[in-house]
Amino acid sequence: MELRQFKYFLAIVDSGSLSRAGQHLYVAQSALSKQMADLEAELGAQLLVRSRNGVTATEAGQIFYEYAQGITKQIGDARSAVHCSANAMVGSVLTALPQSVAAPTALPLMRAAASRFPDVNFHLNEELTGNMADQLLRGRVDVGIFSKAMSPDDVEFIPLVEEDFVLLCSAQDPQAPGAPTVTLEEAIARPLVLPGRAHGHCTRTIVETVLIDAGKSMPKVAAEINSVHILKTAIQAGLGSTIMPYALAQREVEDGRLTAHKIDSPDLHRTLGVCVSRHLPMTNAKQAIRRLIADVFRDLCTSGRWPGARVIPGVTVD
């Protein structure tokens, strides 16, 4: 396989058309067709389906697409590294963070990266946790902000912050607790709205683990919603309550649309940190962004701009 075949394949899938891909790449459509036929022959699998409506990836093609994105990114990074000095702070770093972490951290991270490392092409993606874990392992993502949920053989995890969970209810819910603090039993007394298990590594899985360890049954799930925005809207509409970090809904609580209740359970919190693949090289830019994330998280916690979160002491990012 050649690098150009990866690029051609990605362009075809992204554009949904051989002709549009050819125009974008300045390559004849016939040449693209031959390259794709050669690629499919080498892999022994059909990657693309051609129809009157355009070109789409087969199931095998979708799998290959994920790897092709990671491979082309890593080759681009390798070229940048080779052409720069050993101490140069250049290149691209794609950082992914879960939806439930984005609200307090995304803008401060972007501002800090632009200020401290103007020559680093810093990308920040908000992702479902199930997707993010897969992308990190396949090389599409350089740095992930995650909980300790992946194999230590594949991923290096440096814990940075602990964040408490609260019970979130609609401000118009007549059955919502009247007290600012509730017991774990009270928090799970009614059906909950939660992310799906495949994308709840940083939230739902933690709640379920605490309940299992406490010998309690998981309450009925009123709905599974993987969008943070839609989940909060569902809570406001009275579809149910949820157990999430406070920062996820700080604005809605301050605006009087949701109520937040502290849960009297010392174990109901999550540990967030930076993750990198152990199978990919650590560039200067990637290491710099890891340190930047640690610095920004520390500042957000100590300044009170990340309510409910606290820095884990004694952790260094080398």
TASUL-V723718 format. One record per helix or strand. SS is the DSSP state (H for helix, E for strand). FROM is the first residue (numbers start at 1). TO is the last residue. If there is no record, write none. Layout:
ss=SS from=FROM to=TO
ss=SS from=FROM to=TO
//
This chain:
ss=H from=3 to=15
ss=H from=18 to=25
ss=H from=29 to=43
ss=E from=48 to=51
ss=E from=54 to=57
ss=H from=59 to=82
ss=E from=91 to=98
ss=H from=99 to=116
ss=E from=120 to=127
ss=H from=129 to=138
ss=E from=143 to=146
ss=E from=155 to=170
ss=E from=181 to=182
ss=H from=184 to=187
ss=E from=192 to=194
ss=H from=197 to=199
ss=H from=204 to=213
ss=E from=221 to=224
ss=H from=228 to=236
ss=E from=241 to=245
ss=H from=246 to=254
ss=E from=258 to=263
ss=E from=269 to=277
ss=H from=284 to=302
ss=E from=309 to=311
//
